[in-house]
Amino acid sequence: MSKEKLLIFGLLLLPLALMADLSIAVVDFTSDEAVFYDPDSALGYIRPITAVENAFDELSDYELNEDLSIDYFYEMPDDIYEYNILYLIFGWGDCYTLTEAEQLDLIAYMMGGEPGDDHALIVEGNDFCETYGDTSSSHYTYTDLMDFFAVTLREPTGSYFDQLYGQIGSFADGMVFGYPSDGSGPGLSPDDIIINEESDFYADATYLFDVSTKSPARGMQRRGYTPSTERQAGATVLLPFVFGNLEDGEYSKANLLYKIIDFVTVPISIFSTPWESNNIEAYTVEEIEIFQYDKVGVSELRVEYSADAGESWTPIYVGEPEPDLETIYWTVPPAISSTCYLRVRSEDASGNQSSQTVGPFGIILPFDTDDNMLPAQTTLTAYPNPFNSSCVIKASADETVKIFNTSGNRIFESKGTTIWQPDENTSAGIFYIQTQTQKEKVIYIP
């Protein structure tokens, strides 16, 4: 067949959200008296929303693929679907309580995201857990909204704590924060949260911080997408403590916020249109056009093929791609099969993955056609054949001549009629000569 492109995600069908700013709504539901000790503030005591705003301001020092568009509210936005991330702050005394309708709206919002238009929910404040996850004295009942966090409460354990340690396997892994207090703050009496195995999403939940005196952990992260399942719901991050109480040191609150954004946004690698089921010939070079994207950055891109209906996969490209990488060149191997597939997968630094698969298609031997695999008629010639030092390759003047070894590697390229003299590193064997329209086999015996 003629050379054709394998299209993996076309720009014409990209979600418009990919080209837009990353939109965030920060909503302060705390009471009027909500002020706390901030170790990094010259003012000493500030409101929770001010600490969050300061951390977002510092994100200008971090590399993001999109500008942040942040709006601040003291009540739920009229249209939450205008935002990729909702950051809700609860706590202190007469804190606002979400209505049942607002809870149902949040659940619908979490189920409404899609690749490139992520919906994520970040919640700060222990009072959120107490209000929506603690409806009985046993601490083991919860509202539907808490199901998305995969957590429930339990009685407080341990005593005062002043350090937060990133949980192994979480996006905070390796981070350490001081958690100072003025002697009466949340370091004294916050309830613990634990993973709730009754939740539909508990398998994707991980503790965020491990506190030495508050077993087993503080905070929770839950992925919005896993490679082994269909997309479930937008990612969640639960911070049942005061974000602003964290003390900047080797790691800062802005650094943690950057990791949160990376965690709740999913990389993109999807197909725009299905590839038609055709045969491609072994040893030809195909262009695989891809689109890969992440709001923070793709840390690994994998393009793979399968010749056994997806039972096993062989890499074509694996690496950390440049942001403008769009084309992968694939020398088709002699993996003769009618059940071949291509797959593109991307992963970000937080371990979020997405993938798309195209196929089936066939890989056939060179010179085969759909007419009972008859030899192709050619005007391309190589003489002598076999040869031991050089051979003359005759081709049309306007055609590019390429030579491939049996592993599919291109080892020579020229224009029109040419003389090929293999160098001393070339081993004896069969080689394949290809132009835009013709193919020929030649044997080298030094």
Beta strands, then each sheet from edge to edge (+ up, - down):
strand 1: 5-7
strand 2: 22-28
strand 3: 36-37
strand 4: 45-46
strand 5: 68-73
strand 6: 85-89
strand 7: 120-124
strand 8: 151-154
strand 9: 163-166
strand 10: 176-178
strand 11: 192-195
strand 12: 205-211
strand 13: 214-222
strand 14: 236-239
strand 15: 279-281
strand 16: 285-289
strand 17: 298-306
strand 18: 314-319
strand 19: 327-331
strand 20: 337-348
strand 21: 353-364
strand 22: 381-383
strand 23: 391-394
strand 24: 400-404
strand 25: 410-415
strand 26: 418-420
strand 27: 429-434
strand 28: 439-444
sheet 1: 1+ 16+ 19-
sheet 2: 5+ 2+ 6+ 7+ 14+ 13- 12+ 9- 10+
sheet 3: 3+ 4-
sheet 4: 8+ 11-
sheet 5: 15+ 21+ 20- 17+ 18-
sheet 6: 22+ 23- 26+
sheet 7: 25+ 24- 27+ 28-
end
